[in-house]
Structure formats: structure tokens, C-alpha cells
Amino acid sequence: MTGSELSLDYALAYKRAAERSGDGFSTELRFNRSHDDDHVLLTDQALQTGSSDALGAPALETNVTEERNRNWSLQTDYTRTLVEHTKLEAGYKGTLRQMDNTFDVATSSDGGGSYAADPTRSNAFDYDEQVHAVYGVLGQGAGRFDLQAGLRAEQAATRFDLATSGERFDTDYQSLYPSALAAYNLDETRQVKLSYSKRVTRPDTRQLNPFGWREDALNVFQGNPALRPEYTHAVELGYQQSFPKGMLQVTPFVRHTVNAVRFIRTVDDAGVSTTTFQNVATSDSYGADVNGSLRLGRLTGFGGVSAYKQVTDGSNLATDVSNNAFGWSARANATLQLTPTLDLQGFLMYRAPMNAEQGRVAAMTMTNLALRQKLRGDQASVTLRLVDPFNAMGMGFVTDDGRVYQTSRRNFGARGAFLSFNWAFGQQPPRQRPRGAEQPDTPQPTPEG
């Protein structure tokens, strides 16, 4: 695979502070444009039964993708203290996303001597997404209690145009996202809190595009233009304890997701597996996150463990894909200050294997190492970053529908070394604070990883 990518980002920001600390008005207009061109060569080689000897000439296929993105966003925030210990936050955020994508497929049966375009699998589409949202959050301090309630109202519209077939899919919907939080400070080092929030996860273009794509003749992936957003209601109970050299946080949670997006796999009589995306009725997660930080001289670190039980109700689909599974993951990040200007950082993430709808996901490991040298105080730095140095990043999936048993393993190919130089000058523009989380905290397994 070869490719090139270019991204440009422009921002215009304004901030006005009030006499009272924390009050004020800010706004930011941001525009981003990018293009990404990828060229993939796939080789399909048949082998002799019982041996690894090649059977005939390999079938070659090229996939050429050209993607153009343009994103606009306007965000405005206003904060005002109404009376002592009572604060109002309000604002607006609007986003416009436009994507143009072309995907061209060509095949060769003579070892690459000539290629013929495959119009049945080549496609192009345009995707537009507009989201307009207003929000209000009211905070109240009462002794050792900190109380907060908020509401976000949203209007979203998407348009998916398939230039190849002339089809068009429009979606227009409105949503309300309430949130509430109550925190009680036991003392200066301990706090307990209870929170509720509603979140949304919108399907991306890969999940919507009905044209299939594949990496071999037996595995086809196909989007679903009728896919709906999924909504998650989350209730969390948290306890936080601060220590002179660190912090410990325990957060039990319950999450109820409506229209949860899941991949559904079917196998035909020829053994070709087709994977698409569907909305299942509900998915419930029960579990806890435990996170902690520690500072020991030149060494600082952060670590966490998550464990949860996930119950999926897929009885609304023609093929019931209901599931009851247990999963857990762990992560750690440590930084060692070798000298006053030289830092060594390491990151490790492990996700244990778990059952999923129609199969089982294998374990996944991710590792990064970085060495950073500061220059000119904190104004500049040179960083050498090693991604997946042990070449262990990847995932596997086992599918069993009673007729066909299939096991697959995919390495992400992320192993590499990156050298970067950073130089900060002038003043950074005032940054806007994002309102509301839109992604569920529990990642869902997918066949592509």
C-alpha cells in the first residue's frame, strides 16, 4: 500500500474576559481541508491442497481511493455567575462536513501485465453532514455539594449521494441530550459523585456505503445506508481519593444503548462471507473503571483497568444475534525524566479476548515508545516515537454460524519510527471547550479492528 495525505487547518478566535474570574464570552471559527490518496495492491494466490505450492498464476487487484474532506465549525460559549456559587454556561456549536470519495478497482489475470477496470465494484459518493446544537448548563454550589444540570438540543441532517447509481439517502432528525451531576466533597482529598448523561454515536461513511469492498474473494464488507444513530444513556457513580503522590479513582457504571450498531455476517453456499452493519434493539453494559496516577521523583505514571459485562438484545433482526459476554482491558502510561530536558515515555494497552455477536474477538495489544528532547526551554522539542516496536498490534476474529467456521487474523501494519520537530511561538488562540461526549466509553469489537 502506498499513499499520500495533506491536511490544512485554519482558525479565527475571539475571547472576552469579564471582571469575575471564569466569566466571559468566546467564539471560534475553524476550517479544515484535507485530501488522502491511497493505492492498494491485493494478491490472491490459490495453493495446492495439502501443500503451499502455488496453483496457477496469482490474481491481482488494485484499489485506488481518492478522498477530499472539508470541515467547517463555529462554536460560541458564554459563562456568567448569576449569584454567589451559581453559574450559567450556554452556547452554540455548528458543524458542516463535506466528503467526496472515489474508489476505483482494476484486476489483472496475467500477473500484472495489464489491468482491466471493474465498474461493478468501482464507486463514488458525496457525503454532507450538518449538525446545529445549543446547550445550557446550570451549576450550583451548596456547602460540600456541587450540583450541575444541563440540556443540549440538536438538529442533524445528512445526505449520502451515490454518484455511481444515482441513489440518494437523506436523514433529518432532532435530539435532546440531558445531563446531571451531583458531587459531594467528603474532605479536601476525597469526593464522591453521581452523574447521568445521554450520548450519540453517528454512523460513518464506511458503515453507510452500500457498495461492497473486499480484501479477498471470500470476505466482502458492505455498508447500510439505512443505519440509524445509536443513543447511550449512562449512569456513573464515582469515588476519587487524592494522595500526596498520586490519585485513585473508582467509577462503577451502567450504560443502556438504543439502536446499537453491530456488524452482521452471513455466508452463502459458495462460502463467501458478507459483513454489513445493522441496528440491534438494545445493548447494556455493567462494569467499573479503576484509574490511578503516581509521582515518584523523576517517574510519573498513569494506569487503569476496565471490566464490564455486555448484554445485547438482537432479537429485532431476522437472525437473532443476542449476546452475553464479559470483557476487560488494561492500560498504562509512564514518563521518566532522564535529564531536565530529556524524557522517555512508554504506553501499553491490552484488551482481553471476549465473545461478540456471531463470534469471538481475540486479544489485542498496543505499545508505543517515545523519546523527547526539549530545546530553547519549552518553546521547541524533537521527538522520536516508535509505534508498535514489537509488531504485536493486530486483532483476530472467529465466526461460527453453524455451517461455516472462519478464523481471521489481521495485523495493523502500524510498526514504524517517527521523528518530529515542534516549535511554538506567539500565543495560542483561545480554545473552545467541547460540550458533551458523543462517543460511548466502551469500545465495540469490529471485524476490521
C-alpha positions in Angstrom: 0.0 0.0 0.0 1.2 3.5 -0.9 -0.5 6.8 -0.1 -0.2 10.5 0.5 -2.1 12.8 2.8 -2.3 16.6 3.3 -4.3 18.5 5.9 -4.6 22.2 6.4 -6.3 23.8 9.4 -7.4 27.5 9.8 -8.9 29.1 12.9 -10.1 32.5 13.9 -10.9 33.0 17.6 -12.1 35.8 19.9 -12.3 35.8 23.7 -13.5 38.4 26.0 -13.0 38.0 29.8 -15.3 39.5 32.4 -14.2 41.1 35.7 -15.3 38.0 37.6 -12.8 35.1 37.2 -14.3 32.4 35.0 -16.9 34.6 33.3 -16.7 35.7 29.8 -17.5 35.2 26.1 -15.5 33.3 23.4 -16.1 32.2 19.9 -14.1 30.3 17.3 -14.5 29.7 13.6 -12.5 26.8 12.2 -12.0 25.4 8.7 -10.1 22.2 7.8 -9.5 20.7 4.4 -7.6 17.5 3.6 -7.1 15.0 0.9 -6.0 11.4 1.1 -4.9 9.3 -1.8 -4.3 5.5 -1.3 -3.2 2.8 -3.7 -3.5 -0.8 -2.6 -2.3 -3.9 -4.4 -4.0 -7.2 -3.5 -2.7 -10.6 -4.5 -4.9 -13.7 -4.4 -3.0 -16.9 -4.8 -4.6 -20.4 -4.9 -2.4 -23.1 -3.3 -2.2 -26.9 -3.8 -4.3 -28.9 -1.4 -2.1 -30.2 1.4 0.9 -28.1 0.4 2.0 -24.5 0.0 2.8 -24.8 -3.7 1.1 -22.2 -6.0 -1.7 -23.3 -8.2 -1.7 -21.2 -11.4 -0.9 -17.5 -11.7 -2.0 -15.1 -8.9 -5.0 -12.9 -9.4 -4.0 -9.3 -8.9 -6.3 -6.4 -7.9 -5.6 -2.6 -7.4 -7.8 -0.4 -5.2 -7.3 3.4 -5.7 -9.1 5.7 -3.3 -9.2 9.5 -3.6 -10.9 11.3 -0.7 -11.4 15.0 -0.2 -12.7 16.5 3.1 -13.9 20.0 4.0 -15.0 20.7 7.6 -16.4 24.0 9.0 -17.2 24.6 12.6 -18.4 27.6 14.6 -18.5 27.4 18.4 -19.6 30.1 20.9 -19.5 29.9 24.7 -20.9 32.3 27.3 -20.3 31.9 31.0 -21.8 34.1 33.8 -22.0 33.9 37.5 -25.6 34.7 38.4 -25.3 34.9 42.2 -22.6 33.5 44.6 -22.0 29.8 43.8 -24.4 29.8 40.9 -23.0 29.8 37.4 -24.7 29.6 34.0 -22.9 28.3 30.9 -24.6 28.5 27.4 -23.5 28.3 23.8 -23.9 27.1 20.3 -21.9 24.8 18.1 -22.5 24.2 14.4 -20.5 21.9 12.1 -20.6 21.2 8.4 -18.7 18.3 7.0 -18.4 17.5 3.3 -16.6 14.5 1.8 -16.0 13.5 -1.8 -14.8 9.9 -2.3 -13.9 7.8 -5.4 -13.0 4.2 -5.3 -11.6 2.5 -8.5 -11.0 -1.2 -8.8 -9.0 -2.9 -11.6 -8.0 -6.6 -11.9 -5.3 -8.5 -13.7 -5.2 -12.2 -14.6 -1.8 -12.2 -16.4 0.5 -11.3 -13.4 0.2 -7.6 -13.7 0.9 -7.3 -17.4 -2.4 -5.5 -18.0 -5.3 -4.4 -15.8 -9.0 -4.1 -16.6 -11.3 -1.7 -14.8 -14.1 -3.4 -12.8 -17.1 -1.0 -13.0 -19.3 -3.3 -10.9 -17.1 -2.7 -7.8 -15.9 0.9 -8.5 -18.0 3.6 -7.0 -18.1 7.2 -5.9 -20.1 9.1 -3.4 -20.6 12.6 -1.8 -21.5 12.9 1.8 -22.7 16.1 3.6 -23.4 16.3 7.3 -24.8 19.4 9.2 -25.2 19.5 13.0 -26.5 22.5 14.9 -26.7 22.4 18.7 -27.4 24.8 21.5 -26.7 24.0 25.2 -27.2 25.3 28.7 -25.6 24.2 31.9 -26.5 25.5 35.4 -24.1 24.9 38.2 -24.8 25.4 41.9 -22.5 25.1 44.9 -24.1 24.3 48.3 -21.7 23.6 51.1 -19.9 20.4 50.3 -22.2 19.7 47.4 -21.6 20.7 43.8 -24.7 20.3 41.6 -25.0 20.6 37.8 -27.8 20.1 35.3 -27.7 20.7 31.6 -29.6 20.2 28.3 -28.3 20.1 24.7 -30.7 20.4 21.8 -29.5 19.3 18.4 -30.7 19.3 14.8 -28.8 17.0 12.5 -29.1 16.4 8.7 -27.1 14.1 6.5 -27.1 13.5 2.7 -25.5 10.5 1.1 -25.3 10.7 -2.7 -24.1 7.7 -4.7 -22.8 9.0 -8.0 -22.4 5.5 -9.4 -26.1 4.5 -9.1 -27.8 7.9 -8.8 -29.3 6.9 -5.4 -29.6 9.5 -2.6 -30.3 8.9 1.1 -31.4 11.8 3.3 -31.7 11.7 7.1 -33.0 14.5 9.2 -33.5 14.2 13.0 -33.7 16.2 16.2 -32.4 15.0 19.6 -32.3 16.2 23.2 -29.4 15.3 25.5 -30.0 15.9 29.2 -27.2 15.6 31.8 -26.9 15.9 35.5 -24.2 15.6 38.1 -24.1 15.7 41.9 -20.7 15.7 43.7 -20.1 15.6 47.5 -16.7 16.6 48.9 -16.1 14.4 51.9 -13.0 16.4 52.7 -10.2 18.2 50.7 -8.9 14.8 49.3 -12.0 12.7 48.8 -15.0 13.1 46.6 -18.0 11.0 45.6 -20.2 11.9 42.6 -23.2 10.6 40.7 -23.8 11.5 37.1 -26.2 10.9 34.2 -25.7 11.7 30.5 -27.1 10.9 27.1 -24.7 10.5 24.2 -24.9 9.8 20.5 -22.7 7.9 18.0 -23.4 8.6 14.4 -22.6 6.0 11.6 -19.6 6.9 9.4 -19.4 6.7 5.6 -17.8 3.3 5.7 -20.8 2.0 7.6 -23.3 3.7 5.2 -21.8 3.0 1.8 -23.8 0.1 0.2 -21.1 -0.7 -2.3 -19.1 -3.6 -1.1 -15.3 -3.7 -0.7 -13.1 -6.7 -0.1 -9.6 -7.8 0.7 -10.0 -11.3 -0.7 -12.6 -13.3 -2.7 -14.2 -14.8 0.3 -14.7 -11.8 2.5 -16.9 -8.8 1.5 -17.8 -5.8 3.6 -20.8 -3.7 2.7 -22.4 -0.6 4.4 -26.0 0.0 5.2 -27.4 3.4 4.1 -30.4 2.9 6.4 -28.3 2.7 9.5 -29.5 5.0 12.3 -27.5 6.7 15.1 -27.2 4.9 18.4 -28.0 6.6 21.7 -26.4 5.7 25.0 -27.8 6.6 28.5 -25.0 6.4 31.0 -25.2 6.5 34.8 -21.9 6.6 36.7 -21.0 6.6 40.4 -17.5 7.8 41.1 -15.2 7.9 44.1 -11.9 9.9 44.0 -9.1 9.9 46.5 -6.1 12.2 46.3 -2.8 11.4 47.9 0.4 13.5 48.2 2.0 11.5 45.4 -1.0 10.5 43.3 -4.7 9.8 42.9 -7.1 6.9 42.8 -10.5 6.9 41.0 -13.1 4.1 41.0 -16.1 4.5 38.7 -18.9 1.9 38.6 -21.2 2.4 35.6 -24.4 1.3 33.9 -24.9 2.1 30.2 -28.1 1.4 28.1 -27.7 1.8 24.3 -30.7 2.0 22.0 -30.2 1.1 18.2 -26.7 -0.1 19.0 -24.7 -0.6 15.8 -23.3 -4.1 15.3 -21.7 -5.9 12.3 -23.7 -8.8 11.0 -22.1 -11.6 8.9 -23.7 -14.0 6.5 -22.2 -16.8 4.5 -23.6 -18.0 1.2 -23.5 -21.5 -0.3 -20.2 -20.7 -2.2 -18.5 -19.9 1.1 -18.4 -16.1 0.5 -18.8 -14.2 3.8 -20.6 -10.8 3.6 -20.4 -8.4 6.6 -22.7 -5.4 6.9 -23.9 -3.2 9.8 -27.3 -3.3 11.5 -29.0 -1.6 14.4 -29.8 -4.1 17.2 -32.6 -3.3 19.7 -30.5 -2.6 22.8 -27.1 -3.2 24.4 -26.5 -2.9 28.1 -23.1 -2.7 29.8 -22.4 -3.0 33.5 -19.0 -2.6 34.9 -16.4 -0.4 36.5 -13.3 1.6 35.7 -10.4 1.9 38.1 -7.7 4.6 37.3 -4.7 5.8 39.3 -1.7 8.1 38.9 1.6 8.1 40.7 4.5 10.5 41.0 7.8 9.2 42.3 10.7 11.6 41.8 11.5 11.6 38.1 8.9 8.9 37.3 5.3 9.7 36.7 2.7 7.2 35.6 -1.0 6.6 34.9 -2.7 3.2 34.8 -6.2 1.9 34.6 -8.3 -1.3 34.4 -11.8 -1.6 33.0 -14.1 -4.6 33.4 -17.7 -4.9 32.2 -20.5 -7.3 31.3 -22.2 -6.6 28.0 -25.7 -7.9 27.2 -27.0 -7.4 23.6 -30.6 -7.9 22.5 -30.6 -8.6 18.8 -34.0 -10.3 18.6 -35.3 -7.5 16.3 -33.2 -8.8 13.4 -34.1 -11.7 11.1 -31.2 -13.7 12.5 -31.1 -13.3 16.3 -27.6 -12.0 17.3 -28.2 -11.6 21.0 -25.1 -11.9 23.1 -24.0 -12.1 26.8 -20.3 -11.5 27.3 -17.6 -10.4 29.8 -14.7 -8.1 28.8 -11.8 -6.3 30.4 -8.9 -4.1 29.4 -5.9 -2.5 31.0 -3.7 0.4 30.0 -0.6 2.1 31.4 1.4 5.3 30.6 4.7 6.2 32.2 7.2 9.0 31.8 10.7 9.0 33.1 12.7 12.3 33.2 16.2 11.2 32.2 17.6 14.7 32.4 16.0 18.1 32.9 15.3 18.3 29.2 15.1 14.7 28.1 12.0 12.5 28.7 11.3 8.8 28.0 7.7 7.8 27.7 6.0 4.4 27.3 2.4 3.4 26.6 0.8 -0.1 26.8 -2.8 -1.2 26.2 -4.2 -4.7 26.4 -7.7 -5.8 25.6 -8.6 -9.4 26.6 -10.5 -11.7 24.3 -14.3 -11.7 24.5 -17.4 -13.1 22.9 -19.2 -11.0 20.4 -22.3 -11.3 18.3 -21.8 -14.3 15.9 -18.2 -15.0 17.1 -15.3 -14.2 19.4 -12.7 -11.4 19.3 -9.1 -12.2 20.1 -6.9 -10.3 22.4 -5.3 -7.0 21.2 -2.1 -5.3 22.4 -0.8 -1.8 21.6 2.6 -0.4 22.5 4.3 2.9 21.9 7.6 4.4 23.0 8.8 8.0 22.7 11.9 10.0 23.5 11.6 13.8 23.7 14.3 16.4 23.8 13.3 19.9 24.8 15.0 22.8 23.1 15.0 26.5 23.9 13.3 25.9 27.2 9.7 24.7 26.5 9.5 26.5 23.1 10.7 23.7 20.9 11.3 19.9 21.1 12.5 17.0 19.0 10.6 13.7 19.5 11.5 10.2 18.3 8.4 8.0 18.5 8.3 4.2 18.0 4.9 2.8 17.2 4.3 -0.9 17.8 8.0 -1.7 18.2 7.3 -5.4 18.9 5.0 -5.8 15.9 2.1 -7.1 18.1 -0.6 -4.7 17.1 -3.5 -6.5 15.5 -6.6 -8.5 16.2 -8.3 -11.7 15.3 -11.9 -12.8 14.9 -13.6 -16.2 14.9 -17.0 -16.6 13.2 -19.2 -19.6 13.5 -22.8 -19.6 12.1 -23.3 -23.4 12.4 -22.4 -24.1 8.8 -19.1 -22.3 8.3 -16.3 -21.8 10.8 -13.9 -19.0 9.9 -10.9 -17.6 11.8 -9.0 -14.5 10.7 -6.0 -12.5 12.0 -5.2 -9.0 10.9 -2.0 -7.0 11.7 -2.5 -3.3 11.5 0.9 -2.7 9.9 1.5 0.3 12.2 5.0 -0.5 13.1 7.3 2.4 12.4 9.6 5.2 13.7 8.6 8.8 13.5 10.8 11.9 14.0 9.1 15.2 14.6 10.1 18.7 15.5 7.8 21.1 17.4 8.3 24.9 17.7 5.8 27.1 19.5 5.9 30.8 19.0 3.5 33.6 19.7 0.3 32.9 21.7 -2.1 30.1 21.2 -5.7 31.2 20.2 -8.4 30.8 22.9 -9.6 27.2 22.7 -13.3 26.3 22.9 -14.4 23.7 25.4 -16.3 20.8 23.7 -19.8 20.3 25.1 -20.9 16.8 25.8 -19.4 13.4 24.9 -20.7 11.9 21.8 -18.9 8.5 21.9 -19.6 5.6 24.2 -16.8 4.8 26.6 -17.0 1.0 26.0 -15.4 0.2 22.6 -17.3 -2.3 20.4 -15.4 -5.1 18.6 -15.5 -4.9 14.8 -14.2 -7.3 12.2 -11.8 -4.7 10.8 -10.4 -3.7 14.2 
